[in-house]
Amino acid sequence: MTQKETQKDKFAFIEAALAQRIQKQQLRSLQPVQPIDAVQVMQRGQSQLNFSSNDYLGLAKHPALIAAAQRYTAEYGTSATASRLVTGTYEIHDQLEAKLASACGREAALLFSSGFQANSTILPILLDRHAVVLCDRLIHSSLIQGILASGARFIRYAHNDLQQLEDCLKTVSNQSYSRIMIVTETVFSMDGDQSDVAALIHLSQQYNAILYLDDAHGLGVLGQGGMGLAAHHPVDLTIGTFGKAFGAFGAFITCSQQLRDYLINCCPGFIYTTALPPAVLGAIDAALSLMPQLEAERQRLMQQAATLRTQLQQLGLDTGTSTTHIIPLIIGAEEKTLRLSQWLAAHNILATAIRPPTVAAGTARIRLALSASHTPDHLSHLIHSLKTWHG
Ligand SMILES: *Cc1c(COP(=O)(O)O)cnc(C)c1O
């Protein structure tokens, strides 16, 4: 065998995996865009109205966030230069955590490099092989990674079916698990529906289960002061991300002081990684300061979403169970969904197709994510374009 053939063999599994993706028309590739303003991007030389970003409040280009990122960089440099437990904790990390805990009405907060890193590394140290996790069927991949890594027994209940959750809780509470945990989201990223936080808290208390809520899509948009649906509630651990409505990057959790101490000492995804850099902290801090003043934007966002949903339904489109600023157009067949996405792009609307395995087979969809920066004109352009589409 020549050297070249040996190399080919070594990566045959990759070739096979990619070939399978191509054959199923599921090969994904990166499509660069150039941001123009809060809702417009350039793609392949064309300006596109963006309905696919998670910048729900249009903060990613807000002057206050940009100025704070620049100010923090000038003062503290471009890097935190070490992990938090070494020399990477600056006063700005501490101050931001205190401010976050207070804004959410919780005892403590802790920053993480990303939501994915937090979920995939916190869950394994809260669970073990003798624990059981009950989770909604539609939770985010990062939560599933964390649960699988823990080795805990993993039971998924039907989406938002709290009766089924309670039935499972009854069963497992009579068995000898080391602990029971409920893991779900507040606003579901691909469906735009919400979970019943008060009922989840009640169930977790009744069955002495740890409640872990991912508020990635509620943060900034819903709840008191825009701090999410779980804020100001006795949830054991809530995670929020800054890459969405906060227009920045990174993530944080709110929890008890004791749980924070445990994570600082035992969570590898916190310990063995470089602290968030000053520019990012500046942007987050500026967004957090703005949050209480953005009530009008949040109301407009929800009103526009309600209007758009009604108009889409009047066109005979299926918006699923959405009740928020995230509105799926459930098409079903993948090929048809792709065609609609391409057709919208031809009308200068960027609305990406979401296909299996991200969503269940047969539920391929266009995920529309509204921003407070979308104007009524933007929405009528979308509706107008959809009106002329004939499958
Ligand atoms: C986006 C998202 C994450 C990941 O957060 P990042 O900070 O982008 O890594 C986690 N959970 C949910 C529900 C999300 O939507």
The ligand as an SDF file (V2000), in Angstrom:
LIG
                    3D

 15 15  0  0  0  0  0  0  0  0999 V2000
  -28.0450   29.1560   22.1730 C   0  0  0  0  0  0  0  0  0  0  0  0
  -28.3870   28.1900   23.2370 C   0  0  0  0  0  0  0  0  0  0  0  0
  -27.4130   27.6460   24.0780 C   0  0  0  0  0  0  0  0  0  0  0  0
  -25.9380   27.8610   23.8290 C   0  0  0  0  0  0  0  0  0  0  0  0
  -25.5290   29.1150   24.2350 O   0  0  0  0  0  0  0  0  0  0  0  0
  -24.1880   29.7250   23.6160 P   0  0  0  0  0  0  0  0  0  0  0  0
  -23.8090   30.7850   24.5670 O   0  0  0  0  0  0  0  0  0  0  0  0
  -24.5360   30.2060   22.2550 O   0  0  0  0  0  0  0  0  0  0  0  0
  -23.1850   28.6050   23.5700 O   0  0  0  0  0  0  0  0  0  0  0  0
  -27.8150   26.8570   25.1240 C   0  0  0  0  0  0  0  0  0  0  0  0
  -29.1290   26.5810   25.3290 N   0  0  0  0  0  0  0  0  0  0  0  0
  -30.0910   27.0500   24.5180 C   0  0  0  0  0  0  0  0  0  0  0  0
  -31.5070   26.7110   24.7840 C   0  0  0  0  0  0  0  0  0  0  0  0
  -29.7490   27.8590   23.4410 C   0  0  0  0  0  0  0  0  0  0  0  0
  -30.6900   28.3010   22.6220 O   0  0  0  0  0  0  0  0  0  0  0  0
  1  2  1  0
  2  3  1  0
  2 14  2  0
  3  4  1  0
  3 10  2  0
  4  5  1  0
  5  6  1  0
  6  7  2  0
  6  8  1  0
  6  9  1  0
 10 11  1  0
 11 12  2  0
 12 13  1  0
 12 14  1  0
 14 15  1  0
M  END
$$$$
